[in-house]
Amino acid sequence: MTQFEAKLPTFLTFSTVIGLVLAASGSWLLDGLPALLASAIGTSLVYLAGGLPVGWRALRTLWLRNVIDIDLLMIVAAVAAAGAGASLEGAILLTLFSLSTTLEERAMGRAKHAIEALMELRPEMALRKAPHGAVEEVPAADLRIGDLVILRPGSRVPADGVVVSGRSSLDESNITGESMPAHKEPGQSLFEATLNLDGVLEVRVTKTLEQSTIARMIALVTEAQGAKAPSERFSAWFGQRYTIGVLVGSVAALAAFLAFGNNWEVALYRAATMLVAASPCAVVISVPAAILSALSAAARGGVLFKGGAALETLAGVKVFAFDKTGTLTAGRATVTDVVALDAEESDLLSTLASLEAHSEHHIGDALRREASQRRLPIREVRNVKTFPSRGIAGVDDDGPLWAGNHGMAETMGATVDRQALRALRSTAETIIYVGRGNRLLGAVSVADKARETSADALTALRRSGVEKILMMTGDRRPVALRIGATLGFRDDEIHAGMMPEDKVGRVAEEARQHKIAFVGDGVNDAAALARADVGIAMGAAGSDVALQAADIALLSEDMRRLTAAYRLSRRAARIIRQNLVFAIGAMLLLVTGAALFDLPLPLAVVGHEGGTVLVVLNGLRLLNDPIRDVLKTDSHAGGDRPPSAPHKMPLSLQASTGEQTA
């Protein structure tokens, strides 16, 4: 953006105010001069005040991009009006056009820069803890990865980090859109600019300001606002070509009016009126006004669209496919049973937890928590390798070691059909087998629960007109059926035992019939996210991988936010249709009046500029519809909530280690 473009809204506002003042009080200011001279001076001043900024922009666009835009049409129309002896009408045209352009620039600037208000929440200073224990106040921009900072109650987090010591509640609404505070304890992540509410925390910085969650949010939203949707591209394409058509058509209209016996002044006046009436201002601005407003509203509510194309495509989605683990479920598994074959139960669990210490998957977290509660030792495991949708393997002091699902056991040549494991295998719970080579050491069962908001969100999606909702998982079918039953899925909507390539194939098959959105964690389901018409990453706050993997990123783990985003996209589509119908209808009405009924130029100006402002304001209604407020309407969506407590977990960045697929 050039310096001139940055200052253009201010320049337009100043020129518009001057023009309005001159138009309203010009006769009084020039009262001592002869009437003809006073009129000429007053009209010239109004022309200059209203026409200079518009004319400069029109000529600059023509010179740099070889594009004839609407600004040039207005200048030509005003000059034509003056040539036809209707200087007052031309002055009114330029003044109202300048006013409407100022309003559009201000309104669109609000839509474009709403998310950047987050920058103002960034704290300028931070309390850094020195190696010798002293605490010093330093600029937040000077913080480096690994620095320790002290976070007091009422202060904002100066940089993304992880809690080292202390417990507190934080207001994360400016990042995730969540209205309820999030409880933080050692090991959990913090986002820059979120507000510490009560306790004192010691935090280790994990990202610089340039890498922070807020910085990436702003960069993504800015990029999204610059990436035009198909309807925006068509609107721009149509506007450029139609503008030339209007200019040529007005010349043809002038010739026609002269041919039908009108004198030069009348013909020129009517041609200028035709030029104004046919200008496509409202048509061109109607689409970006709605899309930019929707993108900004969504971002404030914790949903990032990767551009207007994702917003438009989501509005047309008829099929939703969900990964189960960590998306429909809370991702907070707990150990329910341990069966040891060749060792003590405590030894088996200690060995398994040592291996799972290298995994961030929710099953690994459940095993580590169980070992911690039993105060079991965690031993060193080396050369750890993950196997997507199967398991994990490594080497400890006793030799090679592996853990995973039934497929992992088969790969290792271990037999799981044991009498001691039959009771475990008959349950609808996830089973993790443990072994060394082809020798099975035992198995552990874990259970996950449906996310508290999943049932309501799925019910709301069905009521919104979604034709089909599918659940896909690498888990065993009994486990999938157990979770699916609590969420209202039919048996034929549940697809279990799926590898990543199976999910891609299923998504591709559905995409042949309808537009499909796939909702996953943005990491292990990257291929399915990419294959779907719209890929949606769940709980993506703080994750570089998730923010980049999908078309839409839900920063929160609240499933209702997906429903709200879908509703917002459909409302944006409706407003775009409303704007286009109104803009085209008004333009046709004005052109008909100018061609057949001697429409006065001032009336054409009022109709043209008024219509333009109206479609902008109609699009800006979406700014006042942030997703965090839309969520309030979802609490009555219906469906029983599963009795599970919400729990904020870090997004898994590694492959599954059990029978579930992240």
Helices and strands as residue ranges (DSSP letters): H 3-29, H 35-65, H 70-83, H 87-113, G 115-121, E 125-129, E 135-139, G 140-142, E 148-151, E 161-165, E 168-171, H 173-176, E 182-184, E 189-190, E 195-196, E 201-205, G 209-211, H 213-226, H 230-259, H 264-278, H 281-300, E 303-305, H 308-315, E 319-323, I 324-328, E 334-340, H 345-356, H 362-373, E 382-387, E 391-396, E 399-404, H 406-412, G 419-421, H 422-425, E 430-436, E 439-447, H 454-463, E 468-472, H 477-487, G 491-493, E 494-495, H 500-511, E 516-520, H 526-531, E 534-538, H 544-549, E 552-554, H 560-596, H 601-620, G 621-624, H 627-630, G 631-636
